[in-house]
């Protein structure tokens, strides 16, 4: 099974892919830097019209979905004022996923932050730090684009644990405590409350 996390945005999209069958990961990102020659990058000119930006992002995402044969995707979904700028891109991408039969779950930013760090108000550096601590992944060398790949990597981890719990490869209780609530909500399973520790009687 091949899964992906996507941080979808007109300003900078990040994609993180995990082939669970061979335990191999890949990532891609969109950049407005014409000097970025990384093979994982897709260049989008700074002053490109919004419709053309959407076309380019969608075309590239379709190529990635096809080339990697992705079957499940987790998306970080902006809320509030950011949503109105983003909803055309999101709507088209969701339609493509539905047509191709690719399962999709979406997460609010605060839910993803709490899953990754334990705090729904975590800042971007904290998300990157948590990723380095848990998985040894460091994308700081990407500069401004690092945050998009970091969020995509966390989305991919959500999908991995969601699938693993659904298919009963692991239990929710085996996950770090900060991840349990979100996976429980997504799977519809309950988190077993921890038994309070018994106080030792004084001798």
C-alpha positions as CSV (number, residue, x, y, z in Angstrom):
1,X,0.0,0.0,0.0
2,X,1.3,3.5,-0.9
3,X,0.0,6.4,1.1
4,X,0.6,10.2,1.0
5,X,0.3,13.3,3.1
6,X,-0.4,16.6,1.3
7,X,-0.1,20.1,2.7
8,X,-2.1,21.8,-0.1
9,X,-1.7,25.5,-0.8
10,X,-1.4,28.0,-3.6
11,X,1.7,29.5,-1.8
12,X,3.5,26.2,-1.5
13,X,2.3,22.6,-1.6
14,X,4.2,19.8,0.1
15,X,3.8,16.0,-0.6
16,X,5.2,13.2,1.5
17,X,4.8,9.6,0.3
18,X,5.3,6.3,2.1
19,X,5.4,2.9,0.4
20,X,4.4,0.8,3.3
21,X,5.2,-2.5,1.4
22,X,8.9,-1.6,1.2
23,X,9.1,1.0,3.9
24,X,10.4,3.7,1.5
25,X,9.5,7.4,1.5
26,X,9.6,10.1,-1.0
27,X,8.7,13.8,-1.0
28,X,8.0,16.7,-3.4
29,X,7.3,20.4,-3.0
30,X,6.4,23.4,-5.0
31,X,8.6,26.5,-5.0
32,X,8.7,30.0,-6.4
33,X,12.5,30.0,-6.4
34,X,13.8,29.6,-10.0
35,X,17.2,28.6,-8.7
36,X,15.9,25.5,-6.9
37,X,17.2,22.6,-8.9
38,X,16.2,19.8,-6.5
39,X,14.6,16.9,-8.5
40,X,11.8,16.9,-5.9
41,X,10.8,20.5,-6.7
42,X,8.2,21.9,-9.0
43,X,8.7,25.5,-10.0
44,X,5.8,28.0,-10.0
45,X,6.6,31.6,-11.1
46,X,5.9,34.2,-8.4
47,X,3.6,36.3,-10.6
48,X,1.7,33.5,-12.2
49,X,-2.1,34.0,-12.3
50,X,-4.1,32.1,-9.7
51,X,-6.0,29.9,-12.2
52,X,-2.7,29.0,-13.9
53,X,-1.1,28.2,-10.6
54,X,-4.0,25.9,-9.8
55,X,-3.6,24.2,-13.2
56,X,0.1,23.6,-12.6
57,X,-0.3,22.3,-9.1
58,X,-3.1,19.9,-10.1
59,X,-1.3,18.7,-13.2
60,X,1.8,17.9,-11.1
61,X,-0.2,16.2,-8.3
62,X,-2.0,14.0,-10.9
63,X,1.5,12.9,-12.2
64,X,2.7,12.1,-8.7
65,X,-0.5,10.1,-7.9
66,X,-0.1,8.1,-11.0
67,X,3.6,7.5,-10.9
68,X,3.5,6.4,-7.3
69,X,0.2,4.5,-7.5
70,X,-1.0,6.2,-4.3
71,X,-4.2,4.7,-2.8
72,X,-4.8,6.8,0.3
73,X,-4.2,10.5,1.0
74,X,-4.4,12.7,4.1
75,X,-4.7,16.5,3.5
76,X,-4.2,19.4,5.9
77,X,-7.2,21.6,5.3
78,X,-6.8,25.4,6.1
79,X,-9.8,27.0,7.8
80,X,-11.0,30.6,8.2
81,X,-10.0,33.3,5.7
82,X,-7.3,31.0,4.2
83,X,-10.0,28.6,3.0
84,X,-11.5,31.0,0.5
85,X,-8.3,31.4,-1.4
86,X,-7.6,27.7,-1.2
87,X,-11.0,26.0,-1.8
88,X,-10.8,25.9,-5.6
89,X,-7.5,24.0,-5.5
90,X,-8.9,21.7,-2.7
91,X,-12.2,21.1,-4.5
92,X,-10.5,20.1,-7.8
93,X,-8.0,17.9,-5.9
94,X,-10.7,16.2,-3.9
95,X,-12.6,15.5,-7.2
96,X,-9.6,13.9,-8.7
97,X,-9.1,11.7,-5.7
98,X,-12.8,10.6,-5.8
99,X,-12.7,9.9,-9.6
100,X,-9.5,7.8,-9.1
101,X,-11.0,5.9,-6.2
102,X,-8.3,7.2,-3.7
103,X,-9.5,7.4,-0.1
104,X,-9.0,10.8,1.5
105,X,-9.1,12.2,5.0
106,X,-8.7,15.9,5.9
107,X,-7.4,17.4,9.1
108,X,-7.7,20.9,10.6
109,X,-4.3,22.5,11.3
110,X,-4.8,22.5,15.0
111,X,-5.6,18.7,15.0
112,X,-2.4,18.0,13.1
113,X,-0.3,20.2,15.4
114,X,-1.7,18.4,18.5
115,X,-1.0,15.0,16.9
116,X,2.6,16.0,16.2
117,X,3.6,17.9,19.3
118,X,0.8,17.6,21.9
119,X,-0.2,21.2,21.4
120,X,-2.8,22.5,19.0
121,X,-1.1,25.9,19.1
122,X,2.4,24.6,18.1
123,X,4.5,26.8,15.8
124,X,6.1,25.7,12.6
125,X,9.6,25.3,14.2
126,X,8.1,23.0,16.8
127,X,6.5,20.8,14.1
128,X,9.9,20.5,12.4
129,X,11.6,19.7,15.7
130,X,9.1,17.0,16.6
131,X,9.6,15.4,13.2
132,X,13.4,15.4,13.6
133,X,13.1,13.9,17.1
134,X,10.7,11.1,16.2
135,X,11.8,10.2,12.7
136,X,15.2,11.8,12.1
137,X,13.8,13.8,9.2
138,X,15.2,17.2,8.7
139,X,14.0,19.5,5.9
140,X,15.5,22.8,7.0
141,X,17.8,22.8,4.0
142,X,14.8,23.5,1.9
143,X,14.4,26.9,3.4
144,X,10.9,28.4,3.1
145,X,9.5,25.2,1.6
146,X,10.5,23.1,4.6
147,X,7.3,23.8,6.5
148,X,5.1,22.4,3.7
149,X,7.0,19.1,3.5
150,X,7.1,18.8,7.3
151,X,3.3,19.2,7.5
152,X,2.9,16.7,4.7
153,X,5.1,14.2,6.5
154,X,2.9,14.5,9.6
155,X,-0.2,14.0,7.5
156,X,1.3,10.9,6.0
157,X,2.1,9.6,9.5
158,X,-1.6,10.2,10.5
159,X,-2.6,8.1,7.5
160,X,-0.1,5.4,8.3
161,X,-1.4,5.0,11.9
162,X,-5.0,5.3,10.7
163,X,-4.5,2.4,8.3
164,X,-2.5,0.3,10.8
165,X,-5.2,0.6,13.5
166,X,-8.0,0.0,11.0
167,X,-6.3,-3.2,9.7
168,X,-5.5,-4.2,13.3
169,X,-1.7,-4.2,12.8
170,X,-1.4,-2.0,15.9
171,X,-3.7,-0.9,18.7
172,X,-4.5,2.7,19.5
173,X,-3.0,2.2,22.9
174,X,0.4,1.4,21.4
175,X,0.6,4.9,19.9
176,X,2.1,7.9,21.8
177,X,-0.6,9.5,23.9
178,X,-0.8,12.7,21.9
179,X,-1.7,10.7,18.8
180,X,-4.4,8.5,20.3
181,X,-7.3,10.9,20.3
182,X,-7.1,11.8,16.6
183,X,-6.6,8.2,15.4
184,X,-9.6,7.3,17.6
185,X,-11.8,9.9,16.0
186,X,-10.7,8.9,12.5
187,X,-11.2,5.2,13.1
188,X,-14.3,5.5,15.3
189,X,-12.6,3.4,18.0
190,X,-12.4,4.4,21.6
191,X,-9.3,5.1,23.6
192,X,-9.2,3.0,26.7
193,X,-8.8,5.3,29.7
194,X,-5.6,4.7,31.7
195,X,-6.1,3.1,35.1
196,X,-5.0,5.4,37.9
197,X,-1.9,4.3,39.7
198,X,-2.5,2.9,43.1
199,X,-0.8,4.9,45.9
200,X,1.6,2.9,47.9
201,X,0.6,2.4,51.5
202,X,2.9,4.0,54.0
203,X,4.8,1.4,56.0
